[in-house]
Amino acid sequence: MVLLRFEARPDGRRDGRTRVTPLRCTGLMKRILLVCSVLNILLRKYRLQVVLSVIASITAGLCSSGVLALINLRLKGVDSFLDVAVPLLFAALVVVYLVTSFLAEYLHIQIAEHELANLRFQLSKQILDLPLRNLETIGSSNLFASLTSDLDRIILIIFKIPSFILNLSTVIGCGVYIAVISPAVAAVSLVYLAICYCAFVLPFRLSEKYVARARERWDALCRSFHAVTHGAKELLMHDQRRTTFLNDRIKQTCDNIRSDRIKGRAIQNFCYHWGDCLYFIGLGSLLFLVAPYLELRDKNLTSIIWGLLYMVLPLHFLIDWGPDFQNIAIAINKLKSIGFSFAYDRAPTPSPTGVTPLVHTSDQPLLELSKIRFTYYNRDENETFSVGPISLTIARNSVVFLTGGNGSGKTTLMKILCGLYPAESGELRWNGELIDEPKRGLYRQMFSVVFSDFYLFDEAFGLDVSPYQARVDHYIARLQLQKKLTVQESRLSTTDLSQGQRKRIALLIAFLEDRPFYVFDEWAADQDPVFKRIFYHEILPDLKEQGKTVLVISHDDAYYGVADRVIKLEDGHLKETPAA
């Protein structure tokens, strides 16, 4: 039976790398294969450590079984020669058990922590590699839940591998010990174990839907926590809103999660106790049915019972892996649902190669949009919105204002223009050069953007401002932030300022990026009248004098005269408006 398939590269070539995916199975076996396929991907980098850990775990398990054999040997009575050898061998087994079990656990702690750090980095990287529209659809709360709880659950299994192998080795060792005493009892025990497996797994599967539903509701709870931290002011200002939000949203979600977890764990705990009953039934059947039928001697029966009792704790540990596999499989599927691939390349991501750098100057218009269309589904409002077809030419070294009512498509068009949204149809050209998917990343580097919902980092990542400190200080003074902000080694002294001041810092970062095309999405909306005038009558003309091209999304019709062109969007379609 083939449990795994290995997929070659789409072009048919073989480069030594294959991707392991589980074949279709059902139930517990499907979860086991899913988890094992992911473990194969995660652990193949640590083959030597894994092999050493497995050997150490097996050795520890066999030492544990050996202790049982020595105890039974001593209880049966030994001759004078073994009176000396047995205690020494017993002590040796205990020492070897201590060393090997610790070594196995230590190796896997190292592996697990390395992989947890790796997975956190790679998930963050893959999130940033996703198209922006996908990120917006998934939502920040769902992504945060996966970055935290899902990764921790997956790594948990790596921590537990040594204990699993150790306990499995102990069970196998005890089974071999029983088989040496009575092969017939061992055969009967194997058949009974298979029956017990089916009797345990069937009711255990009933807990799956509750565990999975609790995980889905955890995403909803994370969204509520996000609302608590970001909407605290609004909630504090309205007692009824706060009470309703706490009771109808947070408490209700917490109660639903609690209910699902109680039901799921109650079923699982019942299965554990049902497993205990099956174990006791097996012992009783051995004592009162199998032993008389096979005419086992009392000494052999005692040794077999000792072996079965010695297996109780290891068997319990192995059974406890059922919920672990269940939770880990849910976490893996959740990560895959947001686009995460475990078969990532472990090497550092190189800079784009093989793509010709975009030309900054030419005789062509700087930016051309030809019959661009974009459609998206608004899940919250259950409606579809379309932008286009739009044809637009923006000349270099010009200032263009983009206006329109709320919901007219201004922000969507801006994201298409910046390369954040890929157009469904039409062409986008930079200096006459067609921007296709391989060039989209380079194309985005032509823009400095201050979004209306901007995020302000506490450091100017990717910018070395040390050689330009005088220039930085000049910009800070010009933005009237000299009493509020300093920048040392690219780190901002503070971001805890008013929204208008934070927007000025975002503008400062855009200045330092020094790119050919600037986009400001309603930047002046949070500025006082004095600085609004400075923005329109000083900053925008200065950028134009520096040879920059500027697109401003604005409702400030009093300043339309600053623009070379004013373009209006109505229901996703362009309409040219004369500048004042």
LUMNU-17345 format. One record per residue (C-alpha): residue number from 0; residue in three letters; x, y, z. Coordinates in nm, 3 decimals, m for minus. Example, Ala and Ser with C-alpha at 12.3 -4.5 7.8 and 13.67 -1.06 7.14 Angstrom:
PT   i  aa       X       Y       Z
PT   0 ALA   1.230  m0.450   0.780
PT   1 SER   1.367  m0.106   0.714
This chain:
PT   i  aa       X       Y       Z
PT   0 MET   0.000   0.000   0.000
PT   1 VAL   0.146   0.334  m0.106
PT   2 LEU   0.100   0.590   0.168
PT   3 LEU   0.281   0.887   0.017
PT   4 ARG   0.334   1.020  m0.331
PT   5 PHE   0.626   1.229  m0.445
PT   6 GLU   0.552   1.504  m0.695
PT   7 ALA   0.814   1.605  m0.948
PT   8 ARG   0.857   1.958  m1.073
PT   9 PRO   0.588   2.082  m1.313
PT  10 ASP   0.837   2.102  m1.601
PT  11 GLY   0.925   1.734  m1.558
PT  12 ARG   1.287   1.794  m1.464
PT  13 ARG   1.438   1.641  m1.155
PT  14 ASP   1.657   1.855  m0.935
PT  15 GLY   1.679   1.628  m0.633
PT  16 ARG   1.390   1.800  m0.460
PT  17 THR   1.050   1.638  m0.430
PT  18 ARG   0.734   1.737  m0.255
PT  19 VAL   0.563   1.485  m0.032
PT  20 THR   0.185   1.491  m0.016
PT  21 PRO  m0.050   1.242   0.143
PT  22 LEU  m0.281   1.033  m0.070
PT  23 ARG  m0.651   1.045   0.005
PT  24 CYS  m0.739   0.855   0.319
PT  25 THR  m1.007   0.888   0.580
PT  26 GLY  m1.026   0.917   0.957
PT  27 LEU  m0.730   0.887   1.186
PT  28 MET  m0.505   0.743   0.914
PT  29 LYS  m0.559   1.054   0.702
PT  30 ARG  m0.451   1.277   0.990
PT  31 ILE  m0.150   1.058   1.062
PT  32 LEU  m0.037   1.069   0.698
PT  33 LEU  m0.091   1.445   0.682
PT  34 VAL   0.113   1.506   0.996
PT  35 CYS   0.385   1.261   0.889
PT  36 SER   0.418   1.426   0.547
PT  37 VAL   0.469   1.766   0.714
PT  38 LEU   0.716   1.615   0.962
PT  39 ASN   0.909   1.465   0.672
PT  40 ILE   0.943   1.813   0.522
PT  41 LEU   1.035   1.982   0.850
PT  42 LEU   1.283   1.724   0.975
PT  43 ARG   1.474   1.627   0.661
PT  44 LYS   1.719   1.910   0.730
PT  45 TYR   1.808   1.741   1.060
PT  46 ARG   1.858   1.383   0.942
PT  47 LEU   2.162   1.314   1.163
PT  48 GLN   2.002   1.458   1.476
PT  49 VAL   1.678   1.270   1.407
PT  50 VAL   1.861   0.939   1.353
PT  51 LEU   2.059   0.987   1.675
PT  52 SER   1.743   1.081   1.863
PT  53 VAL   1.553   0.778   1.730
PT  54 ILE   1.838   0.545   1.822
PT  55 ALA   1.858   0.701   2.169
PT  56 SER   1.480   0.676   2.217
PT  57 ILE   1.470   0.312   2.107
PT  58 THR   1.762   0.233   2.336
PT  59 ALA   1.586   0.402   2.628
PT  60 GLY   1.267   0.208   2.555
PT  61 LEU   1.451  m0.123   2.537
PT  62 CYS   1.632  m0.041   2.863
PT  63 SER   1.294   0.020   3.022
PT  64 SER   1.174  m0.320   2.898
PT  65 GLY   1.500  m0.476   3.016
PT  66 VAL   1.434  m0.347   3.367
PT  67 LEU   1.103  m0.536   3.360
PT  68 ALA   1.279  m0.856   3.257
PT  69 LEU   1.536  m0.822   3.537
PT  70 ILE   1.265  m0.754   3.796
PT  71 ASN   1.077  m1.064   3.686
PT  72 LEU   1.399  m1.266   3.683
PT  73 ARG   1.471  m1.162   4.038
PT  74 LEU   1.118  m1.245   4.152
PT  75 LYS   1.154  m1.594   4.006
PT  76 GLY   1.480  m1.647   4.196
PT  77 VAL   1.832  m1.663   4.049
PT  78 ASP   2.144  m1.865   4.111
PT  79 SER   2.456  m1.737   4.286
PT  80 PHE   2.625  m1.619   3.965
PT  81 LEU   2.332  m1.399   3.868
PT  82 ASP   2.304  m1.264   4.223
PT  83 VAL   2.598  m1.037   4.134
PT  84 ALA   2.527  m0.983   3.764
PT  85 VAL   2.161  m0.883   3.791
PT  86 PRO   2.211  m0.579   4.021
PT  87 LEU   2.501  m0.454   3.806
PT  88 LEU   2.300  m0.501   3.487
PT  89 PHE   2.000  m0.333   3.650
PT  90 ALA   2.212  m0.030   3.744
PT  91 ALA   2.365  m0.018   3.396
PT  92 LEU   2.020  m0.021   3.232
PT  93 VAL   1.903   0.265   3.454
PT  94 VAL   2.211   0.474   3.371
PT  95 VAL   2.180   0.405   2.998
PT  96 TYR   1.808   0.490   3.016
PT  97 LEU   1.886   0.823   3.182
PT  98 VAL   2.155   0.919   2.930
PT  99 THR   1.970   0.810   2.615
PT 100 SER   1.631   0.952   2.714
PT 101 PHE   1.788   1.288   2.802
PT 102 LEU   1.990   1.291   2.478
PT 103 ALA   1.681   1.219   2.268
PT 104 GLU   1.478   1.492   2.437
PT 105 TYR   1.762   1.744   2.412
PT 106 LEU   1.815   1.683   2.041
PT 107 HIS   1.446   1.731   1.968
PT 108 ILE   1.424   2.043   2.182
PT 109 GLN   1.694   2.192   1.961
PT 110 ILE   1.517   2.079   1.644
PT 111 ALA   1.177   2.202   1.762
PT 112 GLU   1.300   2.547   1.863
PT 113 HIS   1.495   2.586   1.538
PT 114 GLU   1.188   2.488   1.335
PT 115 LEU   0.954   2.710   1.536
PT 116 ALA   1.176   3.009   1.461
PT 117 ASN   1.201   2.896   1.098
PT 118 LEU   0.826   2.851   1.060
PT 119 ARG   0.750   3.188   1.216
PT 120 PHE   0.991   3.357   0.977
PT 121 GLN   0.871   3.161   0.673
PT 122 LEU   0.502   3.215   0.751
PT 123 SER   0.569   3.588   0.786
PT 124 LYS   0.759   3.583   0.457
PT 125 GLN   0.490   3.386   0.275
PT 126 ILE   0.221   3.617   0.412
PT 127 LEU   0.409   3.911   0.260
PT 128 ASP   0.445   3.718  m0.066
PT 129 LEU   0.067   3.677  m0.093
PT 130 PRO  m0.127   3.914  m0.318
PT 131 LEU  m0.261   4.206  m0.116
PT 132 ARG  m0.620   4.119  m0.200
PT 133 ASN  m0.570   3.772  m0.049
PT 134 LEU  m0.432   3.928   0.270
PT 135 GLU  m0.730   4.160   0.294
PT 136 THR  m0.968   3.868   0.245
PT 137 ILE  m0.801   3.648   0.508
PT 138 GLY  m0.787   3.927   0.766
PT 139 SER  m0.519   4.024   1.015
PT 140 SER  m0.685   3.846   1.309
PT 141 ASN  m0.689   3.511   1.128
PT 142 LEU  m0.326   3.555   1.028
PT 143 PHE  m0.228   3.638   1.385
PT 144 ALA  m0.407   3.327   1.514
PT 145 SER  m0.210   3.111   1.270
PT 146 LEU   0.119   3.284   1.353
PT 147 THR   0.070   3.198   1.720
PT 148 SER  m0.148   2.900   1.814
PT 149 ASP  m0.125   2.695   1.491
PT 150 LEU   0.255   2.701   1.470
PT 151 ASP   0.289   2.614   1.840
PT 152 ARG   0.061   2.314   1.794
PT 153 ILE   0.261   2.184   1.501
PT 154 ILE   0.593   2.220   1.681
PT 155 LEU   0.448   2.041   1.986
PT 156 ILE   0.465   1.711   1.799
PT 157 ILE   0.840   1.750   1.742
PT 158 PHE   0.887   1.791   2.117
PT 159 LYS   0.692   1.469   2.176
PT 160 ILE   0.861   1.246   1.917
PT 161 PRO   1.132   1.111   2.154
PT 162 SER   0.874   1.023   2.419
PT 163 PHE   0.657   0.859   2.155
PT 164 ILE   0.943   0.643   2.027
PT 165 LEU   1.057   0.563   2.381
PT 166 ASN   0.711   0.450   2.489
PT 167 LEU   0.652   0.264   2.164
PT 168 SER   0.985   0.083   2.210
PT 169 THR   0.883  m0.004   2.565
PT 170 VAL   0.553  m0.149   2.444
PT 171 ILE   0.726  m0.345   2.169
PT 172 GLY   0.991  m0.468   2.413
PT 173 CYS   0.722  m0.585   2.655
PT 174 GLY   0.541  m0.752   2.366
PT 175 VAL   0.857  m0.939   2.267
PT 176 TYR   0.907  m1.037   2.632
PT 177 ILE   0.552  m1.180   2.645
PT 178 ALA   0.602  m1.354   2.310
PT 179 VAL   0.914  m1.529   2.443
PT 180 ILE   0.716  m1.658   2.741
PT 181 SER   0.406  m1.756   2.541
PT 182 PRO   0.373  m1.700   2.165
PT 183 ALA   0.006  m1.797   2.184
PT 184 VAL  m0.072  m1.525   2.439
PT 185 ALA   0.118  m1.272   2.226
PT 186 ALA  m0.085  m1.368   1.916
PT 187 VAL  m0.414  m1.343   2.105
PT 188 SER  m0.305  m1.005   2.247
PT 189 LEU  m0.232  m0.868   1.898
PT 190 VAL  m0.576  m0.970   1.773
PT 191 TYR  m0.739  m0.817   2.079
PT 192 LEU  m0.532  m0.499   2.035
PT 193 ALA  m0.666  m0.460   1.679
PT 194 ILE  m1.022  m0.500   1.806
PT 195 CYS  m0.957  m0.243   2.080
PT 196 TYR  m0.817   0.001   1.825
PT 197 CYS  m1.139  m0.008   1.623
PT 198 ALA  m1.352   0.013   1.938
PT 199 PHE  m1.151   0.319   2.052
PT 200 VAL  m1.119   0.510   1.725
PT 201 LEU  m1.484   0.496   1.617
PT 202 PRO  m1.622   0.692   1.916
PT 203 PHE  m1.310   0.912   1.927
PT 204 ARG  m1.387   1.048   1.579
PT 205 LEU  m1.706   1.204   1.717
PT 206 SER  m1.490   1.469   1.887
PT 207 GLU  m1.343   1.593   1.557
PT 208 LYS  m1.622   1.832   1.462
PT 209 TYR  m1.616   2.001   1.804
PT 210 VAL  m1.238   2.046   1.804
PT 211 ALA  m1.242   2.185   1.448
PT 212 ARG  m1.533   2.418   1.525
PT 213 ALA  m1.357   2.549   1.836
PT 214 ARG  m1.055   2.634   1.619
PT 215 GLU  m1.274   2.826   1.374
PT 216 ARG  m1.431   3.018   1.660
PT 217 TRP  m1.085   3.100   1.792
PT 218 ASP  m1.037   3.313   1.478
PT 219 ALA  m1.355   3.501   1.564
PT 220 LEU  m1.231   3.555   1.920
PT 221 CYS  m0.901   3.695   1.788
PT 222 ARG  m1.101   3.942   1.579
PT 223 SER  m1.288   4.045   1.893
PT 224 PHE  m0.960   4.090   2.082
PT 225 HIS  m0.841   4.310   1.795
PT 226 ALA  m1.156   4.519   1.835
PT 227 VAL  m1.093   4.550   2.210
PT 228 THR  m0.742   4.690   2.161
PT 229 HIS  m0.816   4.910   1.859
PT 230 GLY  m1.166   5.021   1.954
PT 231 ALA  m1.114   5.084   2.325
PT 232 LYS  m1.188   5.457   2.298
PT 233 GLU  m1.518   5.401   2.120
PT 234 LEU  m1.620   5.132   2.368
PT 235 LEU  m1.532   5.349   2.667
PT 236 MET  m1.739   5.635   2.529
PT 237 HIS  m2.059   5.429   2.501
PT 238 ASP  m2.158   5.209   2.795
PT 239 GLN  m2.435   5.029   2.610
PT 240 ARG  m2.209   4.955   2.313
PT 241 ARG  m1.940   4.824   2.545
PT 242 THR  m2.185   4.604   2.737
PT 243 THR  m2.344   4.469   2.420
PT 244 PHE  m2.006   4.404   2.261
PT 245 LEU  m1.877   4.221   2.570
PT 246 ASN  m2.191   4.012   2.615
PT 247 ASP  m2.301   3.946   2.257
PT 248 ARG  m1.961   3.915   2.095
PT 249 ILE  m1.683   3.822   2.336
PT 250 LYS  m1.883   3.633   2.599
PT 251 GLN  m2.091   3.452   2.338
PT 252 THR  m1.781   3.348   2.142
PT 253 CYS  m1.601   3.240   2.460
PT 254 ASP  m1.908   3.039   2.564
PT 255 ASN  m1.926   2.872   2.223
PT 256 ILE  m1.556   2.781   2.234
PT 257 ARG  m1.597   2.653   2.588
PT 258 SER  m1.898   2.443   2.488
PT 259 ASP  m1.720   2.291   2.187
PT 260 ARG  m1.405   2.215   2.386
PT 261 ILE  m1.602   2.059   2.672
PT 262 LYS  m1.793   1.837   2.429
PT 263 GLY  m1.478   1.743   2.239
PT 264 ARG  m1.274   1.671   2.551
PT 265 ALA  m1.563   1.488   2.717
PT 266 ILE  m1.581   1.250   2.421
PT 267 GLN  m1.203   1.209   2.427
PT 268 ASN  m1.198   1.144   2.803
PT 269 PHE  m1.477   0.891   2.765
PT 270 CYS  m1.268   0.717   2.502
PT 271 TYR  m0.969   0.711   2.739
PT 272 HIS  m1.175   0.551   3.016
PT 273 TRP  m1.333   0.318   2.761
PT 274 GLY  m0.979   0.221   2.665
PT 275 ASP  m0.904   0.147   3.032
PT 276 CYS  m1.211  m0.076   3.045
PT 277 LEU  m1.096  m0.259   2.734
PT 278 TYR  m0.757  m0.309   2.899
PT 279 PHE  m0.918  m0.451   3.215
PT 280 ILE  m1.143  m0.674   3.002
PT 281 GLY  m0.832  m0.802   2.828
PT 282 LEU  m0.659  m0.876   3.159
PT 283 GLY  m0.969  m1.051   3.292
PT 284 SER  m1.005  m1.256   2.975
PT 285 LEU  m0.639  m1.358   3.001
PT 286 LEU  m0.672  m1.461   3.366
PT 287 PHE  m1.006  m1.640   3.350
PT 288 LEU  m1.036  m1.763   2.992
PT 289 VAL  m0.709  m1.772   2.797
PT 290 ALA  m0.480  m1.892   3.078
PT 291 PRO  m0.696  m2.193   3.175
PT 292 TYR  m0.748  m2.279   2.809
PT 293 LEU  m0.374  m2.265   2.732
PT 294 GLU  m0.290  m2.428   3.067
PT 295 LEU  m0.032  m2.159   3.152
PT 296 ARG   0.186  m2.219   3.455
PT 297 ASP   0.151  m1.973   3.739
PT 298 LYS   0.507  m1.842   3.700
PT 299 ASN   0.457  m1.773   3.331
PT 300 LEU   0.116  m1.618   3.393
PT 301 THR   0.267  m1.391   3.660
PT 302 SER   0.541  m1.280   3.420
PT 303 ILE   0.287  m1.206   3.147
PT 304 ILE   0.068  m1.005   3.385
PT 305 TRP   0.377  m0.810   3.497
PT 306 GLY   0.453  m0.733   3.133
PT 307 LEU   0.099  m0.615   3.062
PT 308 LEU   0.091  m0.397   3.374
PT 309 TYR   0.428  m0.248   3.282
PT 310 MET   0.278  m0.142   2.947
PT 311 VAL  m0.005   0.063   3.101
PT 312 LEU   0.167   0.404   3.118
PT 313 PRO   0.340   0.373   2.777
PT 314 LEU   0.007   0.273   2.620
PT 315 HIS  m0.164   0.570   2.782
PT 316 PHE   0.098   0.802   2.635
PT 317 LEU   0.052   0.652   2.288
PT 318 ILE  m0.325   0.687   2.313
PT 319 ASP  m0.285   1.050   2.418
PT 320 TRP  m0.140   1.117   2.074
PT 321 GLY  m0.492   1.093   1.929
PT 322 PRO  m0.593   1.449   2.029
PT 323 ASP  m0.245   1.575   1.939
PT 324 PHE  m0.276   1.441   1.585
PT 325 GLN  m0.627   1.582   1.567
PT 326 ASN  m0.521   1.932   1.676
PT 327 ILE  m0.208   1.931   1.462
PT 328 ALA  m0.397   1.818   1.152
PT 329 ILE  m0.648   2.101   1.206
PT 330 ALA  m0.362   2.350   1.247
PT 331 ILE  m0.189   2.224   0.931
PT 332 ASN  m0.510   2.251   0.728
PT 333 LYS  m0.570   2.599   0.869
PT 334 LEU  m0.223   2.713   0.762
PT 335 LYS  m0.269   2.561   0.417
PT 336 SER  m0.603   2.740   0.382
PT 337 ILE  m0.425   3.077   0.405
PT 338 GLY  m0.172   2.971   0.144
PT 339 PHE   0.120   2.855   0.361
PT 340 SER   0.345   2.588   0.211
PT 341 PHE   0.563   2.376   0.438
PT 342 ALA   0.786   2.283   0.144
PT 343 TYR   0.959   2.619   0.150
PT 344 ASP   1.312   2.681   0.033
PT 345 ARG   1.536   2.704   0.342
PT 346 ALA   1.797   2.918   0.164
PT 347 PRO   1.780   3.297   0.208
PT 348 THR   1.564   3.461  m0.054
PT 349 PRO   1.790   3.617  m0.317
PT 350 SER   1.726   3.951  m0.480
PT 351 PRO   1.526   3.932  m0.803
PT 352 THR   1.743   3.818  m1.090
PT 353 GLY   1.679   3.759  m1.455
PT 354 VAL   1.445   4.061  m1.475
PT 355 THR   1.566   4.370  m1.658
PT 356 PRO   1.562   4.678  m1.430
PT 357 LEU   1.289   4.927  m1.514
PT 358 VAL   1.394   5.238  m1.703
PT 359 HIS   1.346   5.565  m1.511
PT 360 THR   1.374   5.802  m1.805
PT 361 SER   1.258   5.781  m2.164
PT 362 ASP   1.055   5.974  m2.419
PT 363 GLN   0.744   5.771  m2.335
PT 364 PRO   0.480   5.881  m2.081
PT 365 LEU   0.583   5.774  m1.734
PT 366 LEU   0.273   5.568  m1.664
PT 367 GLU   0.005   5.430  m1.895
PT 368 LEU  m0.307   5.234  m1.808
PT 369 SER  m0.490   5.085  m2.104
PT 370 LYS  m0.841   4.940  m2.060
PT 371 ILE  m0.765   4.829  m1.706
PT 372 ARG  m1.038   4.632  m1.528
PT 373 PHE  m1.058   4.503  m1.172
PT 374 THR  m1.347   4.338  m0.989
PT 375 TYR  m1.367   4.230  m0.629
PT 376 TYR  m1.628   4.087  m0.398
PT 377 ASN  m1.709   4.278  m0.080
PT 378 ARG  m1.785   4.001   0.167
PT 379 ASP  m1.911   4.238   0.436
PT 380 GLU  m2.167   4.403   0.209
PT 381 ASN  m2.228   4.093  m0.006
PT 382 GLU  m2.180   4.278  m0.332
PT 383 THR  m1.940   4.295  m0.625
PT 384 PHE  m1.767   4.617  m0.726
PT 385 SER  m1.589   4.681  m1.056
PT 386 VAL  m1.337   4.942  m1.162
PT 387 GLY  m1.288   5.010  m1.530
PT 388 PRO  m1.231   4.990  m1.809
PT 389 ILE  m0.984   5.268  m1.734
PT 390 SER  m0.736   5.421  m1.975
PT 391 LEU  m0.506   5.680  m1.824
PT 392 THR  m0.173   5.843  m1.907
PT 393 ILE   0.036   6.021  m1.645
PT 394 ALA   0.324   6.234  m1.769
PT 395 ARG   0.652   6.243  m1.583
PT 396 ASN   0.719   6.537  m1.353
PT 397 SER   0.350   6.616  m1.313
PT 398 VAL   0.109   6.654  m1.020
PT 399 VAL  m0.222   6.472  m1.068
PT 400 PHE  m0.518   6.491  m0.831
PT 401 LEU  m0.760   6.197  m0.811
PT 402 THR  m1.101   6.281  m0.669
PT 403 GLY  m1.436   6.113  m0.625
PT 404 GLY  m1.695   6.019  m0.369
PT 405 ASN  m1.665   5.743  m0.112
PT 406 GLY  m1.682   5.403  m0.278
PT 407 SER  m1.605   5.542  m0.622
PT 408 GLY  m1.294   5.323  m0.653
PT 409 LYS  m1.015   5.575  m0.584
PT 410 THR  m0.820   5.353  m0.344
PT 411 THR  m0.869   5.049  m0.567
PT 412 LEU  m0.735   5.237  m0.869
PT 413 MET  m0.442   5.363  m0.662
PT 414 LYS  m0.354   5.006  m0.560
PT 415 ILE  m0.371   4.892  m0.923
PT 416 LEU  m0.152   5.183  m1.027
PT 417 CYS   0.107   5.100  m0.757
PT 418 GLY   0.115   4.731  m0.848
PT 419 LEU  m0.055   4.610  m0.529
PT 420 TYR  m0.357   4.475  m0.719
PT 421 PRO  m0.304   4.292  m1.050
PT 422 ALA  m0.551   4.403  m1.314
PT 423 GLU  m0.789   4.138  m1.445
PT 424 SER  m0.750   4.272  m1.798
PT 425 GLY  m0.579   4.556  m1.977
PT 426 GLU  m0.220   4.674  m1.980
PT 427 LEU  m0.003   4.869  m1.738
PT 428 ARG   0.313   5.031  m1.878
PT 429 TRP   0.603   5.215  m1.714
PT 430 ASN   0.802   5.427  m1.960
PT 431 GLY   0.642   5.225  m2.238
PT 432 GLU   0.752   4.895  m2.083
PT 433 LEU   0.476   4.642  m2.020
PT 434 ILE   0.451   4.546  m1.652
PT 435 ASP   0.383   4.174  m1.633
PT 436 GLU   0.388   3.953  m1.324
PT 437 PRO   0.769   3.895  m1.312
PT 438 LYS   0.825   4.271  m1.320
PT 439 ARG   0.554   4.365  m1.072
PT 440 GLY   0.788   4.352  m0.771
PT 441 LEU   1.043   4.583  m0.936
PT 442 TYR   0.763   4.810  m1.054
PT 443 ARG   0.638   4.862  m0.697
PT 444 GLN   0.985   4.988  m0.601
PT 445 MET   0.926   5.294  m0.820
PT 446 PHE   0.664   5.428  m0.576
PT 447 SER   0.669   5.593  m0.236
PT 448 VAL   0.318   5.577  m0.093
PT 449 VAL   0.154   5.717   0.218
PT 450 PHE  m0.173   5.527   0.253
PT 451 SER  m0.476   5.669   0.432
PT 452 ASP  m0.462   5.369   0.668
PT 453 PHE  m0.081   5.375   0.682
PT 454 TYR   0.124   5.178   0.935
PT 455 LEU   0.415   5.361   1.096
PT 456 PHE   0.712   5.140   1.185
PT 457 ASP   0.940   5.243   1.470
PT 458 GLU   1.240   5.213   1.240
PT 459 ALA   1.311   5.316   0.883
PT 460 PHE   1.374   4.959   0.771
PT 461 GLY   1.575   4.927   0.452
PT 462 LEU   1.706   5.283   0.473
PT 463 ASP   2.052   5.378   0.595
PT 464 VAL   2.000   5.737   0.705
PT 465 SER   2.335   5.781   0.882
PT 466 PRO   2.515   5.935   0.579
PT 467 TYR   2.221   6.173   0.528
PT 468 GLN   2.164   6.289   0.886
PT 469 ALA   2.173   6.657   0.788
PT 470 ARG   1.909   6.592   0.525
PT 471 VAL   1.697   6.403   0.779
PT 472 ASP   1.720   6.688   1.028
PT 473 HIS   1.623   6.932   0.753
PT 474 TYR   1.310   6.733   0.669
PT 475 ILE   1.220   6.698   1.038
PT 476 ALA   1.243   7.075   1.082
PT 477 ARG   1.045   7.140   0.766
PT 478 LEU   0.769   6.907   0.888
PT 479 GLN   0.774   7.092   1.224
PT 480 LEU   0.865   6.779   1.418
PT 481 GLN   1.198   6.895   1.564
PT 482 LYS   1.053   6.913   1.916
PT 483 LYS   0.887   6.574   1.887
PT 484 LEU   1.114   6.345   1.687
PT 485 THR   1.476   6.245   1.636
PT 486 VAL   1.610   5.978   1.403
PT 487 GLN   1.929   5.798   1.502
PT 488 GLU   2.064   5.502   1.304
PT 489 SER   1.729   5.473   1.123
PT 490 ARG   1.537   5.435   1.451
PT 491 LEU   1.256   5.677   1.534
PT 492 SER   1.263   5.818   1.885
PT 493 THR   0.884   5.790   1.911
PT 494 THR   0.571   5.708   1.715
PT 495 ASP   0.333   5.795   2.000
PT 496 LEU   0.208   6.118   1.847
PT 497 SER  m0.113   6.261   1.705
PT 498 GLN  m0.247   6.118   1.380
PT 499 GLY  m0.147   6.431   1.190
PT 500 GLN   0.208   6.418   1.327
PT 501 ARG   0.233   6.047   1.253
PT 502 LYS   0.135   6.121   0.894
PT 503 ARG   0.416   6.376   0.877
PT 504 ILE   0.660   6.108   0.991
PT 505 ALA   0.526   5.880   0.717
PT 506 LEU   0.588   6.165   0.473
PT 507 LEU   0.942   6.198   0.611
PT 508 ILE   1.006   5.829   0.538
PT 509 ALA   0.869   5.878   0.186
PT 510 PHE   1.110   6.170   0.134
PT 511 LEU   1.403   5.952   0.242
PT 512 GLU   1.301   5.675   0.000
PT 513 ASP   1.355   5.924  m0.285
PT 514 ARG   1.162   5.735  m0.552
PT 515 PRO   1.040   5.870  m0.887
PT 516 PHE   0.665   5.845  m0.818
PT 517 TYR   0.487   5.965  m0.502
PT 518 VAL   0.131   5.874  m0.404
PT 519 PHE  m0.054   6.041  m0.118
PT 520 ASP  m0.390   5.894  m0.021
PT 521 GLU  m0.585   6.177   0.148
PT 522 TRP  m0.266   6.275   0.331
PT 523 ALA  m0.388   6.626   0.421
PT 524 ALA  m0.712   6.502   0.579
PT 525 ASP  m0.561   6.497   0.932
PT 526 GLN  m0.357   6.818   0.903
PT 527 ASP  m0.440   7.159   1.046
PT 528 PRO  m0.513   7.440   0.796
PT 529 VAL  m0.161   7.584   0.824
PT 530 PHE   0.017   7.260   0.745
PT 531 LYS  m0.241   7.167   0.483
PT 532 ARG  m0.142   7.485   0.299
PT 533 ILE   0.228   7.396   0.341
PT 534 PHE   0.162   7.053   0.191
PT 535 TYR  m0.020   7.179  m0.116
PT 536 HIS   0.171   7.501  m0.183
PT 537 GLU   0.523   7.406  m0.076
PT 538 ILE   0.580   7.031  m0.052
PT 539 LEU   0.403   6.928  m0.374
PT 540 PRO   0.572   7.199  m0.586
PT 541 ASP   0.909   7.107  m0.434
PT 542 LEU   0.860   6.743  m0.528
PT 543 LYS   0.777   6.851  m0.882
PT 544 GLU   1.089   7.066  m0.897
PT 545 GLN   1.293   6.760  m0.796
PT 546 GLY   1.158   6.581  m1.104
PT 547 LYS   0.912   6.364  m0.913
PT 548 THR   0.570   6.259  m1.036
PT 549 VAL   0.292   6.289  m0.779
PT 550 LEU  m0.057   6.142  m0.751
PT 551 VAL  m0.271   6.292  m0.474
PT 552 ILE  m0.606   6.147  m0.370
PT 553 SER  m0.784   6.448  m0.228
PT 554 HIS  m1.121   6.608  m0.154
PT 555 ASP  m0.966   6.953  m0.098
PT 556 ASP  m1.116   7.128  m0.400
PT 557 ALA  m0.975   7.461  m0.280
PT 558 TYR  m0.629   7.336  m0.376
PT 559 TYR  m0.713   7.179  m0.713
PT 560 GLY  m0.526   7.467  m0.880
PT 561 VAL  m0.198   7.314  m0.759
PT 562 ALA  m0.252   7.013  m0.986
PT 563 ASP  m0.155   6.983  m1.349
PT 564 ARG  m0.456   6.753  m1.394
PT 565 VAL  m0.763   6.669  m1.188
PT 566 ILE  m0.923   6.332  m1.255
PT 567 LYS  m1.254   6.226  m1.105
PT 568 LEU  m1.377   5.872  m1.049
PT 569 GLU  m1.749   5.795  m1.056
PT 570 ASP  m1.863   5.436  m0.999
PT 571 GLY  m1.528   5.301  m1.114
PT 572 HIS  m1.503   5.514  m1.430
PT 573 LEU  m1.277   5.812  m1.502
PT 574 LYS  m1.392   6.162  m1.576
PT 575 GLU  m1.147   6.444  m1.651
PT 576 THR  m1.206   6.766  m1.455
PT 577 PRO  m1.040   7.097  m1.545
PT 578 ALA  m0.795   7.221  m1.281
PT 579 ALA  m0.906   7.536  m1.101
